[in-house]
Amino acid sequence: MKFKPAQKFELNGVFGQDSSQASEVRRFPNTRTYFDPTLVGDRSWMGNVLYHPRSDLVFSVEYRRLQTFSLAGAAENANHINLAIGVLF
């Protein structure tokens, strides 16, 4: 989703989800993998604000949240904040 309330401001938002069927994961409990075989889904969303004070300069602030779910129903969360400055040429 993108929203531009003014020429110099831009707001963006994103949501995504990936999930395995729990029955499929339980059917093959001893599958060899580099990852934890009990992880069944991921969810992520983020939002950012971009500000263009000049045509060749951009400032950005972003917040991102990641969640991973397991067969037990527990969720692990990670929060990430990012600040950036860019030069357009």
C-alpha positions in Angstrom: 0.0 0.0 0.0 1.3 3.4 -0.9 -0.1 6.8 0.1 1.4 10.2 -0.9 -0.3 12.9 1.2 2.0 15.6 -0.1 4.6 15.9 -2.9 7.5 15.6 -0.4 6.0 12.8 1.8 5.3 9.1 1.1 3.8 6.5 3.4 4.2 2.7 2.6 2.8 -0.4 4.3 3.3 -4.1 3.6 1.9 -7.3 5.0 2.9 -10.9 4.2 2.2 -14.4 5.5 3.5 -17.9 4.8 2.1 -21.0 6.6 2.4 -24.7 6.2 -0.5 -27.0 7.1 0.2 -28.4 10.6 -1.1 -31.8 9.4 1.6 -31.8 6.7 4.4 -31.0 9.2 3.2 -33.6 11.7 3.1 -36.3 9.0 6.9 -36.1 8.4 8.3 -35.4 11.9 11.8 -36.8 11.3 12.6 -35.0 8.0 16.2 -33.9 7.9 16.5 -30.1 7.5 18.8 -27.3 8.4 15.9 -25.5 10.0 13.7 -26.3 13.0 11.1 -28.8 11.7 8.5 -27.6 14.1 8.3 -24.1 12.6 5.0 -23.9 10.7 4.5 -20.2 9.6 5.8 -16.7 9.3 4.1 -13.4 9.3 5.6 -10.0 8.6 4.5 -6.4 8.3 6.2 -3.1 7.9 5.6 0.6 7.5 7.8 3.4 6.4 7.8 7.1 5.8 9.9 8.8 3.1 10.7 12.5 3.0 12.2 14.2 0.0 13.4 17.7 1.1 15.1 18.2 -2.3 14.7 16.3 -5.6 18.0 14.5 -5.1 17.8 13.7 -1.4 15.6 11.3 0.6 15.2 10.4 4.3 13.5 7.3 5.5 12.3 5.7 8.7 11.0 2.1 8.7 9.5 -0.2 11.3 9.3 -4.0 10.6 7.8 -6.8 12.7 8.5 -10.5 12.0 6.7 -13.4 13.7 7.5 -17.1 13.4 5.0 -19.7 14.7 5.7 -23.3 15.8 3.6 -26.5 16.2 3.2 -25.7 19.9 1.4 -22.5 19.0 4.1 -20.2 20.5 5.3 -17.2 18.5 8.8 -15.7 18.3 8.8 -12.0 17.5 11.5 -9.7 16.2 11.2 -5.9 15.8 13.4 -3.8 13.6 13.8 -0.1 13.2 15.8 1.4 10.3 16.9 4.9 9.5 18.3 5.8 6.1 19.5 8.7 4.0 19.7 8.4 0.2 21.1 10.5 -2.6 19.4 10.1 -6.0 21.4 10.6 -9.2 
